[in-house]
Amino acid sequence: MHILILGGTGEARALAERLTGQRLAGQRLTYSLAGRTRAPVLPDCDVRVGGFGGAGGLAGWIAAEAVRVLVDATHPFARRISENALTAARVAGVPLVTLRRPGWKREAGDRWTGVPDLAAAADALGGVPKRVLLAIGRQEVGAFRAAPGHRYLVRSIEPPEAGALPDGAEVLLARGPFDEAAERAFLARHGIEVVVTKNSGGDATYGKIAAARALGIPVVMVERPAGPEAVETVEDALAAIGRHLAGPAERGE
Ligand SMILES: NC(=O)c1ccc[n+]([C@@H]2O[C@H](COP(=O)([O-])OP(=O)(O)OC[C@H]3O[C@@H](n4cnc5c(N)ncnc54)[C@H](OP(=O)(O)O)[C@@H]3O)[C@@H](O)[C@H]2O)c1
């Protein structure tokens, strides 16, 4: 009864902890990470780090390790691994449970400009120089080299590669959660005029959204890529996994 969780999010970790806590007889759980973060917070189960070698590699691993259910609990913006999960589950003939937390919804007072990707986000900053917070992780800051002239503050868990940074960008290393009060103080202290973020959803990084609203600061919001059908909560993921692991009789077949 081997479950493989493709992780890298708080929800993935929470799901792994819940499954471990259930201590089901014969259950084996593997939590998988890409290996982007040097000191990730890990659940208390088997952990494997590094890519599988595409959808084919993942399907091969699933077969070799007798995985019964594949869970894609990766970040809503981690597109490639989610596509691989979909293909690999089909090829290996195992059920796929996709867990994706809901995106943030615009509220009264929010000054969001929605954009489809980071190139469009860079474009949306316009020609007038501004003090910009890039709260988008470290991997895609290079998109803002196309919009020089702004004063960028990059906040990320791991340092971006120096060559990827827009000229003159400052880097601040920090790991959430960030609450609203702290984010208000942070935005004010750094004189931030625009926040750029992905619509990641979740509570851990919502503080900057609430703080920007309170301070009247515009937000360039990168909207989510389309993804496969998904459940939105750890609870629903647990239920779906349970159904897949249940015998045909329990499923009423
Ligand atoms: N993108 C974001 O904004 C973001 C934010 C927070 C956390 N994360 C987390 O960071 C990780 C990488 O994100 P990404 O956007 O770089 O992914 P990606 O572009 O979708 O994936 C790139 C490659 O990384 C490997 N990979 C990704 N996630 C993996 C996992 N959980 N376990 C094993 N291999 C994995 C796969 O390599 P192979 O093809 O060789 O298998 C995949 O093809 C994910 O775990 C994601 O949940 C991403």
The ligand as an SDF file (V2000), in Angstrom:
LIG
                    3D

 48 52  0  0  0  0  0  0  0  0999 V2000
    6.8740   27.0460   -8.9960 N   0  0  0  0  0  0  0  0  0  0  0  0
    6.6500   27.6490   -7.8500 C   0  0  0  0  0  0  0  0  0  0  0  0
    6.2540   28.8310   -7.7860 O   0  0  0  0  0  0  0  0  0  0  0  0
    6.8590   26.9090   -6.5340 C   0  0  0  0  0  0  0  0  0  0  0  0
    6.6190   27.5720   -5.3270 C   0  0  0  0  0  0  0  0  0  0  0  0
    6.7710   26.8820   -4.1140 C   0  0  0  0  0  0  0  0  0  0  0  0
    7.1620   25.5620   -4.1180 C   0  0  0  0  0  0  0  0  0  0  0  0
    7.3950   24.9410   -5.3070 N   0  0  0  0  0  0  0  0  0  0  0  0
    7.8060   23.5250   -5.2560 C   0  0  0  0  0  0  0  0  0  0  0  0
    9.1130   23.4410   -5.7840 O   0  0  0  0  0  0  0  0  0  0  0  0
    9.2820   22.2430   -6.5430 C   0  0  0  0  0  0  0  0  0  0  0  0
    9.7610   22.5730   -7.9360 C   0  0  0  0  0  0  0  0  0  0  0  0
    8.8470   23.4800   -8.5520 O   0  0  0  0  0  0  0  0  0  0  0  0
    9.0380   23.8990  -10.0970 P   0  0  0  0  0  0  0  0  0  0  0  0
    8.0550   24.9590  -10.4020 O   0  0  0  0  0  0  0  0  0  0  0  0
   10.4900   24.0900  -10.3670 O   0  0  0  0  0  0  0  0  0  0  0  0
    8.5940   22.5280  -10.7840 O   0  0  0  0  0  0  0  0  0  0  0  0
    8.3490   22.1550  -12.3150 P   0  0  0  0  0  0  0  0  0  0  0  0
    8.8810   23.2380  -13.1960 O   0  0  0  0  0  0  0  0  0  0  0  0
    6.9440   21.7630  -12.4700 O   0  0  0  0  0  0  0  0  0  0  0  0
    9.2250   20.8480  -12.4230 O   0  0  0  0  0  0  0  0  0  0  0  0
   10.5080   20.8140  -13.0090 C   0  0  0  0  0  0  0  0  0  0  0  0
   11.1110   19.4580  -12.7620 C   0  0  0  0  0  0  0  0  0  0  0  0
   11.4980   19.3430  -11.3830 O   0  0  0  0  0  0  0  0  0  0  0  0
   11.2510   18.0280  -10.9050 C   0  0  0  0  0  0  0  0  0  0  0  0
   10.2720   18.1090   -9.8160 N   0  0  0  0  0  0  0  0  0  0  0  0
    9.3890   19.1170   -9.5550 C   0  0  0  0  0  0  0  0  0  0  0  0
    8.7100   18.8680   -8.4280 N   0  0  0  0  0  0  0  0  0  0  0  0
    9.1490   17.6680   -7.9750 C   0  0  0  0  0  0  0  0  0  0  0  0
    8.8330   16.8750   -6.8400 C   0  0  0  0  0  0  0  0  0  0  0  0
    7.9290   17.2680   -5.9200 N   0  0  0  0  0  0  0  0  0  0  0  0
    9.4880   15.6860   -6.6870 N   0  0  0  0  0  0  0  0  0  0  0  0
   10.4270   15.2850   -7.5990 C   0  0  0  0  0  0  0  0  0  0  0  0
   10.7760   16.0060   -8.6850 N   0  0  0  0  0  0  0  0  0  0  0  0
   10.1480   17.1810   -8.8610 C   0  0  0  0  0  0  0  0  0  0  0  0
   10.7540   17.2330  -12.0940 C   0  0  0  0  0  0  0  0  0  0  0  0
   11.9070   16.6700  -12.6990 O   0  0  0  0  0  0  0  0  0  0  0  0
   11.8470   15.3120  -13.5410 P   0  0  0  0  0  0  0  0  0  0  0  0
   11.1160   15.6580  -14.7990 O   0  0  0  0  0  0  0  0  0  0  0  0
   13.2700   14.9300  -13.7150 O   0  0  0  0  0  0  0  0  0  0  0  0
   11.0660   14.3220  -12.7080 O   0  0  0  0  0  0  0  0  0  0  0  0
   10.1530   18.3060  -12.9850 C   0  0  0  0  0  0  0  0  0  0  0  0
   10.0790   17.9580  -14.3460 O   0  0  0  0  0  0  0  0  0  0  0  0
    7.9450   21.5240   -6.4980 C   0  0  0  0  0  0  0  0  0  0  0  0
    8.0510   20.5090   -5.5340 O   0  0  0  0  0  0  0  0  0  0  0  0
    6.9420   22.5880   -6.0960 C   0  0  0  0  0  0  0  0  0  0  0  0
    5.8710   22.0530   -5.3370 O   0  0  0  0  0  0  0  0  0  0  0  0
    7.2610   25.5800   -6.5160 C   0  0  0  0  0  0  0  0  0  0  0  0
  1  2  1  0
  2  3  2  0
  2  4  1  0
  4  5  1  0
  4 48  2  0
  5  6  2  0
  6  7  1  0
  7  8  2  0
  8  9  1  0
  8 48  1  0
  9 10  1  0
  9 46  1  0
 10 11  1  0
 11 12  1  0
 11 44  1  0
 12 13  1  0
 13 14  1  0
 14 15  2  0
 14 16  1  0
 14 17  1  0
 17 18  1  0
 18 19  2  0
 18 20  1  0
 18 21  1  0
 21 22  1  0
 22 23  1  0
 23 24  1  0
 23 42  1  0
 24 25  1  0
 25 26  1  0
 25 36  1  0
 26 27  1  0
 26 35  1  0
 27 28  2  0
 28 29  1  0
 29 30  1  0
 29 35  2  0
 30 31  1  0
 30 32  2  0
 32 33  1  0
 33 34  2  0
 34 35  1  0
 36 37  1  0
 36 42  1  0
 37 38  1  0
 38 39  2  0
 38 40  1  0
 38 41  1  0
 42 43  1  0
 44 45  1  0
 44 46  1  0
 46 47  1  0
M  CHG  2   8   1  16  -1
M  END
$$$$
